[in-house]
Amino acid sequence: MNGMENNVAAPVADTAPALLEVRSLRVEFPTRRGTLVAVDDVSFSLRAGEILGVVGESGAGKSMTGTAIIGLLEPPGRIAGGEILLEGRRIDNLDYERMRRIRGKEIGAIFQDPLTSLNPLYTVGRQLVETIRTHLTMTEAQARRHALDMLKEVGIPAAEERIDHYPHQFSGGMRQRVVIALALCAGPKLVIADEPTTALDVSIQAQIITLLKRLCRDHGTAVMLVTHDMGVIAEAADRVAVMYAGRLVEIGPAQAVIRDAHHPYTRGLMGSIPTIGRDVERLEQIDGSMPRLDAIPPGCAFNPRCRQRFGRCEREKPSLIGQGDRAVACWLHEQGEGAS
Amino acid sequence: MLAFVLRRLVQSLLVMFFVALLAFSMFRFLGDPIAQMVGQDTSLQERERLRVELGLNDPVPVQFARYVAGVLKGEFGISYRIGRPVDELIAERLPATLELSFVAALFALLAGIPMGVYTGLYPDRWLSKVLLSLSLMGIALPTFLIGILLILIFGVNLGLLPTFGRGEVVHIGFWSTGFLTISGLKSLIMPAITLGMFQLALIMRLVRSEMLEVLRTDFIKFARARGLSNRAVYFGHALKNTLVPVITITGLQIGSIIAFAIITESVFQWPGMGLLFIQAIQFVDIPVMSTYLILIAFFFVVINLTVDLLYYAVDPRLRVHGGAGGK
């Protein structure tokens, strides 16, 4: 590992023990033309019941981080370094069978596309009962009652009837509700929601986010909410982590980061959100595009697009530098002077 | 649903009608059946008389109409060669062919599906590679060669299995079965393997590629994320989703098994319909040939209908129309 960067732990404001702790996670994809680093030295933690938004462009490594946590990286992708701890237990080195018992039971997952997440050949009830009985000791009848309760809880109307319907008989939004029910049915402490609203209509998106927020508050479930939509973050997240080209560039309380972003990239992201009531000629945009994984520039990966870069940015990789409950990986903030 | 079945039945009758028409017009080019029926020294007048008697001088459409009218009354004609009603001849031979085809199809499915699942799940294991190479041979080797090789090894060299015929059969009503005697079962082994080998290789490769396809889908990834056991993921979720194409191909292949039993039956002198048909061709035995072809068309039609109905059983998206909302 790149030793000098490891001294920085993700800032934890509370004294409450972390539910999930990711330390210097590195995910690699060996390819014929060399090894691609999809996630590079990423550290953060999540407290019980907290919603952490993870934002970034496509390919920034946010989904990959989520996939690594549930242990479902597709070979040849692999965790090449770092640790993942769930309630203080390491889970990144468990064998398939032991990790399988954690998936669904302790860490639930919600995927992007509700249309393809459900098996078309089985009723939603059967898929729920199957999941419940995999993790909880229940009879068929008990599991079905529990499945019915879950469907009611996620707001499926006429759940008694709908439980025996097949996925294709549900609309996209309703299917995502079913997927949420499936993710929560065994009572996990953490849910990894990978772009849960991206495939949905805008009007449905808000409903699903509200639902997710309410359910997690009611059950005390923490959520790692992966999205590229800053609006979703502003709406739902307690804290936000910003990723760029496989690295974490900024992390902190959502409201603070949105109001006063420290990293030039985060500021660029915020500038590109349209705001009602603010009269601007045109939205700010970040010039250029995120580098491909096989062409990440040396130094700070963002430096070719950064308007405030200086010599050091092109030579040295900045690490996360903590400041209270916030941290930013940018040389502009090295001595903790305020944002320029 | 009922309307669907009825529509398919009407279509099926049409298909069979055209098969018969096609077969009938082709038979004109096979030669003169009279030449096969009579001796060298039969006079021309005698031949002419026979020809009129059998209606062979009438135009083909008339002959065809006469044949169809007969079929509708349940009369399939008299074999020129054997001089017995064709339906009787076929009924005698039918059980042999159907039993052989059934066992061959069962063999292909019971071996092909597990082998396909295995090679799909573990594409990198050496056993998968061996199975895949063998399956290529199964597809590439001609049926008769496999049959002859089997006869050579297990029949001639090792002397384990009978090399021809059906062994002892037991008659149950009109049906004669080889399932109930040891010699009948032993006689079945080699022909069934020979006949099923190609289908086995085909089904295995199909199941494999479908498994590889399905295992990449989101719902399999989500099933894993739900923490389901590998068994539930592979067999409950993945395999079932491969079934629709497998059923389609298997259905078509069962039709082919029955139709192409001809070659296997010739190699093993299996007393089935295929052998009867080959002999009929040599003799230009038009009633036997027509009836055989119509029967094969009938089997195809029935199998395809069954396949369509099985789709409904497997895939709920076809079963339920409308439903609430959604794409």
Interface residues (C-beta under 8 A of the other chain):
Chain A: I70 L72 Y96 R100 R101 I102 R103 G104 K105 G108 A109 F111 D113 L115 T116 S117 L118 N119 P120 L121 Y122 T123 E130 T131 T134 H135 R162 H165 Y166 H168 Q169 F170 S171 G172 M174 R175 V179 L182 A183 A186
Chain B: T217 D218 F219 K221 F222 A223 R224 A225 R226 G227 L228 S229 N230 A232 G236 H237 K240 N241 V314 D315 P316 R317 V320 G323 A324 G325 G326 K327
